[in-house]
Amino acid sequence: MNTPAADGFRMPAEWAPHERTWMAWPGPNPTFADPGDLAAARTAWASVARAVRRFEPVTVVCGPGQSADARTLLGPDIDTVERELDDAWMRDIGPTFLTDGRELAAVDWTFNGWGAQGWARWEHDAKIAAHVGDLAGARTYASKLVNEGGAIHVDGEGTVLLTETVQLGPERNPHWTREEVEAEIHAHLGTRKAIWLPRGLTGDYPPNGFGTLGHVDIVAAFARPGVVVAHSQPDPAHPDHEVTREAIGLLKAATDARGRALEVVEVPAPTVLEADGHWADYSYINHYLCNGGVVLCGFDDPRDEDAAGIFRRLFPERAVTLVDARTIFSGGGGIHCITQQQPRIQQT
């Protein structure tokens, strides 16, 4: 079978029009083992779903028998379907959607529980990308690369952001070279230039609780072609002070697929340094762009409104909505991690 790129497909930028957003519903699992934690997670996920629904349709995949209870929190205008689930991070377990402008396609990456981490389960989540691709009517391409949606970010014009501790880490792809990873990524996303960051934020690695071992989507993201928003930790007491200085320096020195030097917009981290007994990785970069809106992580922090102001200036045509993301981050991710866009295609 040909690759998606060979067949004319590519991953659009997140700001391109969406048909809908896909999410997954938290169920009893190691991430939310405590009933109180699970209830709080469901409330947080529902808040994000309702915020996104203001701008576009939302479908939530629920575990068997969980749809009715989910709808009491989600409301009547959010669709639900049932499939077996392990966890609730649709960005990572769901498909990466592609289009050629006329047809929808999807990449089903190999999923192994964020590097086969001891707390993770993935028997069912490894199949969710194929299920969602089928539900969306997409032509699905399977990739042997162990990868997740939160580990990539594209500008829609040929450039992709990656991190070395994810795609090149021994936990995921121990026998792949950098060249082989880039070739597989480009063949499945329709990209041609990879910008590598060395690592993610400190809180995304053991022993800091649940994490992904370095996803890029809490570090940097494209805001438009040639422009990147980047997490900045201004407090030298936090280890991410040096981590983010290095990442920002690399981004400022980088060029995209069209040869443009990147404009880097720094977004300061929230003031809180620790959460749940670990270094906090609270990040405004983990936002979600939907049709006419920006759903932005909030942390009941003095810098929330500063971040919202930055995003309003970057996206003057979009409404910026802050949603409290602290419960989501306690489970190992943020708003971007629990959402996955399905691009709109031309109607024939």
C-alpha positions as MATLAB code, in Angstrom:
seq = 'MNTPAADGFRMPAEWAPHERTWMAWPGPNPTFADPGDLAAARTAWASVARAVRRFEPVTVVCGPGQSADARTLLGPDIDTVERELDDAWMRDIGPTFLTDGRELAAVDWTFNGWGAQGWARWEHDAKIAAHVGDLAGARTYASKLVNEGGAIHVDGEGTVLLTETVQLGPERNPHWTREEVEAEIHAHLGTRKAIWLPRGLTGDYPPNGFGTLGHVDIVAAFARPGVVVAHSQPDPAHPDHEVTREAIGLLKAATDARGRALEVVEVPAPTVLEADGHWADYSYINHYLCNGGVVLCGFDDPRDEDAAGIFRRLFPERAVTLVDARTIFSGGGGIHCITQQQPRIQQT';
ca = [
       0.000    0.000    0.000;
       1.177    3.518   -0.766;
       1.915    6.024    1.954;
      -0.522    8.873    2.648;
       1.859   11.455    1.188;
       2.311    9.398   -1.973;
      -1.473    9.305   -2.292;
      -1.716   13.076   -1.974;
      -2.715   13.381    1.693;
      -1.265   15.699    4.323;
      -2.057   16.784    7.865;
      -3.597   20.272    7.826;
      -2.609   22.805   10.450;
      -4.832   22.855   13.524;
      -6.212   26.289   12.574;
      -7.671   24.907    9.322;
     -11.472   24.357    9.417;
     -12.685   21.323   11.356;
     -15.583   18.984   10.716;
     -15.640   18.019   14.388;
     -13.573   17.292   17.489;
     -13.103   13.799   18.932;
     -12.573   13.100   22.635;
     -12.546   10.048   24.939;
     -14.384    9.698   28.241;
     -12.424    8.941   31.440;
     -13.171    5.523   32.900;
     -11.869    3.579   35.887;
      -8.172    3.011   35.209;
      -4.788    3.500   36.897;
      -4.765    7.195   35.986;
      -8.015    7.803   37.856;
      -8.037    4.898   40.305;
      -9.630    6.927   43.092;
     -13.416    7.441   42.589;
     -13.050   11.078   43.575;
     -10.285   11.594   41.011;
     -12.400    9.914   38.341;
     -15.392   12.132   39.111;
     -13.202   15.232   38.976;
     -11.684   14.103   35.677;
     -15.092   13.578   34.122;
     -16.168   17.048   35.199;
     -12.986   18.530   33.705;
     -13.292   16.610   30.419;
     -16.934   17.666   30.130;
     -15.987   21.318   30.671;
     -13.559   21.117   27.758;
     -16.084   19.304   25.556;
     -18.721   21.966   26.218;
     -16.226   24.766   25.548;
     -15.305   23.206   22.194;
     -18.975   22.553   21.352;
     -19.578   26.307   21.274;
     -17.562   26.315   18.076;
     -17.974   22.914   16.398;
     -19.516   19.436   16.788;
     -17.967   17.087   19.356;
     -18.051   13.287   19.546;
     -16.954   11.584   22.764;
     -15.931    7.916   22.729;
     -17.119    6.250   25.947;
     -16.449    2.839   27.416;
     -19.248    0.261   27.145;
     -22.230    1.274   29.239;
     -20.838    4.731   30.088;
     -22.613    6.905   27.517;
     -25.738    7.634   29.544;
     -23.803    8.897   32.558;
     -21.464   10.845   30.297;
     -24.358   12.656   28.636;
     -25.553   13.975   31.998;
     -22.316   15.985   32.204;
     -21.770   16.588   28.507;
     -25.260   17.826   27.698;
     -27.637   16.901   24.875;
     -25.746   18.468   21.959;
     -22.579   16.367   22.230;
     -22.523   13.003   20.448;
     -21.329    9.822   22.144;
     -20.290    6.416   20.831;
     -19.117    3.367   22.767;
     -15.897    1.453   22.294;
     -13.541   -0.344   24.680;
     -11.097    2.142   26.238;
      -8.153    2.050   28.617;
      -7.569    5.777   29.164;
      -8.901    9.096   27.868;
      -6.200   10.922   25.877;
      -7.713   11.117   22.393;
      -4.868   13.222   20.983;
      -2.557   10.255   21.566;
      -4.738    7.195   21.095;
      -6.872    8.567   18.277;
      -5.938    8.896   14.617;
      -4.030   11.766   13.087;
      -6.427   12.990   10.416;
      -5.302   13.932    6.918;
      -6.943   15.259    3.788;
      -6.219   15.749    0.116;
      -8.961   18.375   -0.075;
     -11.592   15.918   -1.296;
     -11.222   12.835    0.889;
     -10.496   12.165    4.557;
      -7.652    9.884    5.621;
      -6.051    9.020    8.944;
      -2.809    7.693   10.380;
      -3.026    4.877   12.908;
       0.330    5.148   14.691;
       1.534    2.224   16.781;
       0.620    2.971   20.402;
       2.410    1.357   23.354;
       1.300    3.315   26.406;
       3.678    6.275   26.041;
       6.731    4.047   25.961;
       5.322    1.006   27.814;
       5.247    2.851   31.124;
       4.476    0.760   34.160;
       1.232    2.539   35.045;
      -0.182    2.460   31.509;
      -2.616    0.053   29.878;
      -3.153    0.063   26.138;
      -4.798   -3.181   24.986;
      -7.919   -1.278   23.892;
      -6.413    2.167   23.308;
      -4.096    0.710   20.667;
      -7.224    0.014   18.574;
      -9.015    3.347   19.055;
      -7.361    5.120   16.127;
      -8.700    2.502   13.725;
     -12.163    2.643   15.333;
     -12.362    6.439   15.136;
     -11.006    6.481   11.598;
     -13.746    4.047   10.608;
     -16.442    6.060   12.399;
     -15.265    9.191   10.581;
     -15.274    7.422    7.212;
     -11.543    7.929    6.721;
      -9.122    5.874    4.668;
      -6.780    4.678    7.408;
      -3.056    4.046    7.001;
      -1.225    2.048    9.680;
       2.296    3.068   10.658;
       4.831    0.887   12.455;
       6.303    3.950   14.143;
       5.442    4.210   17.842;
       4.134    7.742   18.069;
       1.285    9.836   19.465;
      -0.613   12.893   18.308;
       0.751   14.997   21.156;
       4.278   14.287   19.963;
       3.874   16.153   16.657;
       2.827   19.643   15.632;
       2.590   20.831   12.021;
       2.308   24.172   10.252;
       0.321   22.757    7.315;
       3.082   23.878    4.936;
       5.565   21.051    5.331;
       7.092   21.568    8.794;
       6.735   19.314   11.838;
       7.975   19.740   15.417;
       9.343   16.623   17.185;
      11.241   15.750   20.379;
      14.182   13.390   20.563;
      13.088   11.671   23.787;
       9.813   10.610   22.142;
      10.289    9.371   18.579;
      13.974    8.507   19.140;
      13.611    7.222   22.705;
      14.425    3.566   23.460;
      11.005    3.138   25.066;
       9.266    3.608   21.722;
      11.502    3.098   18.699;
      14.796    1.614   19.888;
      15.959    0.427   16.481;
      14.973    3.442   14.386;
      17.492    6.021   13.220;
      16.681    9.719   13.067;
      16.604    9.474    9.278;
      14.179    6.551    9.373;
      11.885    8.343   11.821;
      11.853   11.490    9.703;
      11.108    9.489    6.556;
       8.169    7.733    8.215;
       6.809   10.970    9.670;
       7.061   12.814    6.357;
       5.496    9.913    4.455;
       2.494    9.911    6.764;
       1.994   13.630    7.439;
       2.969   15.053    4.070;
       5.727   17.097    5.721;
       9.300   17.540    4.504;
      11.166   19.419    7.269;
      11.479   18.242   10.895;
      12.557   20.579   13.693;
      13.819   18.536   16.620;
      13.764   19.675   20.232;
      15.950   17.617   22.579;
      13.334   16.964   25.279;
      10.070   17.982   26.880;
       9.283   19.610   30.223;
      10.646   18.170   33.463;
       7.235   17.218   34.843;
       6.632   14.987   31.809;
       9.195   12.382   32.951;
       9.471    9.986   35.925;
       9.344   10.350   38.847;
       6.892   13.184   38.235;
       3.741   11.067   38.052;
       1.933   10.391   34.797;
       3.750   11.716   31.748;
       4.598   11.141   28.106;
       8.422   11.305   28.202;
       8.549   14.570   26.328;
       5.576   15.495   24.148;
       6.142   18.642   22.132;
       2.604   19.993   22.569;
       3.314   21.453   26.001;
       6.594   22.981   24.798;
       5.952   24.550   21.395;
       3.220   24.822   18.777;
       2.683   26.606   15.492;
       0.326   29.574   15.670;
       0.534   30.210   11.932;
       3.151   29.483    9.268;
       6.452   30.910   10.424;
       5.225   31.660   13.950;
       5.663   29.391   16.989;
       4.384   29.841   20.524;
       6.862   28.472   23.071;
       6.672   27.730   26.774;
       8.984   29.907   28.847;
       9.772   29.251   32.512;
      11.055   32.577   33.890;
      11.843   31.290   37.402;
      15.436   29.985   37.732;
      14.319   27.829   40.674;
      12.416   25.540   38.268;
      14.452   23.096   36.141;
      12.379   24.066   33.110;
      14.063   27.485   33.208;
      17.051   25.939   31.423;
      14.964   23.445   29.440;
      12.850   26.192   27.905;
      15.803   28.528   27.307;
      17.418   25.787   25.229;
      14.220   25.008   23.309;
      13.529   28.673   22.569;
      17.095   29.161   21.389;
      16.824   26.214   19.011;
      13.501   27.434   17.638;
      14.845   30.940   17.053;
      17.743   29.459   15.108;
      15.506   27.179   13.013;
      13.963   27.627    9.600;
      10.774   25.997    8.360;
      10.116   23.936    5.232;
       9.867   27.118    3.160;
      13.138   28.484    4.483;
      11.622   31.120    6.767;
      13.263   31.911   10.088;
      10.768   31.206   12.843;
       9.230   34.013   14.862;
       9.027   32.699   18.440;
       6.353   34.090   20.771;
       7.291   33.234   24.346;
       4.424   32.427   26.718;
       5.483   32.545   30.388;
       4.572   29.564   32.552;
       2.095   29.969   35.419;
       3.646   31.179   38.663;
       3.131   27.879   40.512;
       6.297   25.763   40.556;
       5.059   22.504   42.098;
       1.853   20.489   41.840;
       0.946   17.111   43.337;
       4.373   16.982   44.992;
       6.299   17.291   41.717;
       7.657   19.999   39.449;
       4.663   21.500   37.665;
       4.517   21.283   33.896;
       1.505   23.601   33.670;
       1.643   25.103   30.181;
      -0.523   27.441   28.144;
       1.001   25.963   24.980;
      -1.289   22.942   25.394;
      -4.250   24.863   23.956;
      -6.725   23.717   21.301;
      -7.730   25.642   18.185;
     -11.268   25.005   16.998;
     -13.527   26.759   14.490;
     -13.524   30.384   15.604;
     -12.131   29.604   19.044;
      -9.082   28.997   21.204;
      -9.686   26.762   24.241;
      -6.866   27.689   26.577;
      -5.637   25.943   29.717;
      -6.342   27.929   32.878;
      -4.719   27.333   36.261;
      -6.378   29.951   38.543;
      -3.045   31.722   38.235;
      -2.074   35.402   37.928;
      -0.585   34.668   34.498;
      -3.801   33.170   33.063;
      -5.006   36.506   31.733;
      -1.542   37.410   30.458;
      -1.533   34.207   28.408;
      -5.080   34.837   27.209;
      -3.968   38.280   26.044;
      -1.097   36.792   24.047;
      -3.465   34.357   22.335;
      -6.027   37.086   21.643;
      -3.331   39.094   19.883;
      -2.202   36.029   17.924;
      -5.755   35.027   16.990;
      -7.809   38.245   16.844;
     -10.527   36.526   14.822;
     -11.051   33.798   17.452;
     -12.746   33.839   20.852;
     -10.319   32.788   23.614;
     -11.880   30.671   26.374;
      -9.982   29.743   29.552;
     -10.920   26.365   31.029;
      -9.442   25.135   34.313;
      -6.975   22.408   33.320;
      -5.399   21.547   36.677;
      -7.310   18.279   37.036;
      -6.351   17.289   33.485;
      -2.682   18.044   34.145;
      -2.779   15.953   37.321;
      -3.558   12.996   35.055;
      -0.605   13.714   32.783;
      -1.794   16.084   30.065;
      -3.796   19.135   29.110;
      -6.585   20.363   26.850;
      -4.707   19.629   23.624;
      -4.023   16.101   24.878;
      -7.724   15.226   25.223;
      -8.914   16.629   21.884;
      -8.322   15.568   18.279;
      -9.460   17.526   15.247;
     -11.104   16.059   12.183;
     -10.476   18.450    9.279;
     -13.288   19.591    7.053;
     -13.043   18.467    3.447;
     -14.632   19.925    0.349;
     -18.071   18.581   -0.416;
     -18.431   16.965   -3.820;
];
